[in-house]
Amino acid sequence: MSDLLVSFFIFIKTVQGGTAVKSRRGIVITTIGVMMLGFIWWSSPVHFLKDVLPEEISRIDVFDGSTGYQFQIERPEEIEYIISNIQNREMRREKVSLGYMGTSYRLTFLDTQDRVVEEFIVNHAETIRKDPFFYTDASAGLCVDYLERLGEQLVKGQ
């Protein structure tokens, strides 16, 4: 107990001497800097499939959460369209996605060795979910209608 009191009095003496004030100022400046960097990171654009070339992808596995059907996209022109569509969208982090359920289209991009290159969920024409965040596209130009048409064609063709 006496050690605690001694430490307390040393702290009070330090505060009165100005050292703690400098220390607090440094903490405040550091905190503000970290908050500014966090804001810049949060509001910076995100591009999915950034360094992926369409010819590197052998297929896209798709799970349609509204129907429960699964299908594969293997035609190079369809793969190229989907990759180009997603790459050309400037997404922004919107909110944390942890704890949310439901899927529109879960897309899994596989390379020529059947290794997963990227995986995420296209929820709407303007929303991608890749945990731990939802990302939005202000232009609402994601290829949801295209995926729906492909799904109908491929599932009916099976």
N, C-alpha and C positions, 0 to 999 in steps of 0.2 A: 504494500500500500504506500509506503513512504517513497519507493522508487517512482510510483505513478505521480505522486505530488511533486517530486523533484522535477520530473519530466514536464509536468504542466507548468511549473514556474519558469523553467527554462524556455518553454514555448512562448509564454507571455512576455518574457524579457526580450525574446527574439522579435516578436511582433512589434514591440515598442521600439526596437532598434531599427526597424525598417526592412530587415531581411525577408520577413514573411510577406511584406507588401510586394516586393520585387518578385517573389516566388508566385504569389497570387496573380500578378499581372502577366507573368509568363504562362501560367495555366490558362488564363482567360484568352490570351492571344493564340495559344495553341488550340484551344477548344474552338475558337472562331475560325481558325484556319482549317481545321478538320471538318467543321460544318460546311464551309464554303466548298471544299474539295468534294465532300459528299453530295452537295447540291449539284455541282457541275457533273459529277459522274451520273447521278440520277437522271438529270435532264438531257444528257448527251444521247444522240441517236444510236440505235442498235441495228445492225444488219445481220440477218440470219443467212446461213450458208455462204458466208463471206468469201472464203477462199476455195469453194467447191466448184469444180468444172463439171458440167453435165456429163461429159464422156467418162468421168471417174465413177459415176453412179450406174450400177447395173440394174437396180430396181428400187422402187419405193413401195414398202409395205404400208397399206392403209387400213385402219380400223375405223369404221363408221359407227360412232357411238349412238346415233339415233336409231339405226336399224340393227346393229349388232353384227353386220356383215364385215368380212375381211376380204380384201382383194389386193392384187399386186399390179403395179404399173411397171411395164418393162419396155415399152416402145420408146426408142430414143427421143423422138419428137415430143412425146408427152412428158417425159422426164425433163427435157430441156425447157419446155414451157413452164412447168411448175417451178423449177429451180430459178429460172429467170424472173418469174413473177415474184417470188419470195425475196430474191436478192435485191430487186429494185424497190423494195418497200423500206422506208425509213421509219423504223419502229421506235417507240418511246416506252420506257417503263411506266406502268400505270399504278399498279398496286401489288401487294404480296398475294401469291396464289395458294399458299399453303393452307390446307384445310378445305379447299373447294373441290367439289366432285363434279363429274360430268365431262363428256368429251364429244366434240363434233367429229373431227377427223384427226386421229393420231397418225402422224407421218413418221416413218422410219426409213432413212436413206441409207442404202447399203452399197458398198463398193464392189469391185469385181471379185474380191476374196470373201464376200458375204460378211464383211465387218461393218458394224454400225458406224456411220460417219456422223450422223446427226439425228436427233429425235425430238419432236415437239408436237404440240397439239394446235391445230387451227380451229378455233372455236367459232369465229364469225368472220365476215369479210373484213373486219377491222381488228381482230384480236388473235394473237398467238399466246399460248400458255406454255412456258418452259419454266418449270419450277426453279426457283422460288418466286417468279414474277409473272404477271400478265403484261404483255406488250401490246400497244395499240398503234394502228396505222391510220392517220387522219384522213387519208384518201379512200379508205374502206375498199381497197382494190385487191385484197387477197383472193386467190382462185377457188373460193368455196363452190361457186356454181359449176366450175370446170370439174372439180373433184366429184361433185354430185352426179354430173352427167357420165363421167367415166365409171363411177361406181354402178350406176344403173346399167350401163352397157356391159361391164365386165361380170357383174353378178348374174344378170339375165343370161349371159353367154355361157355360164358354167353348167 
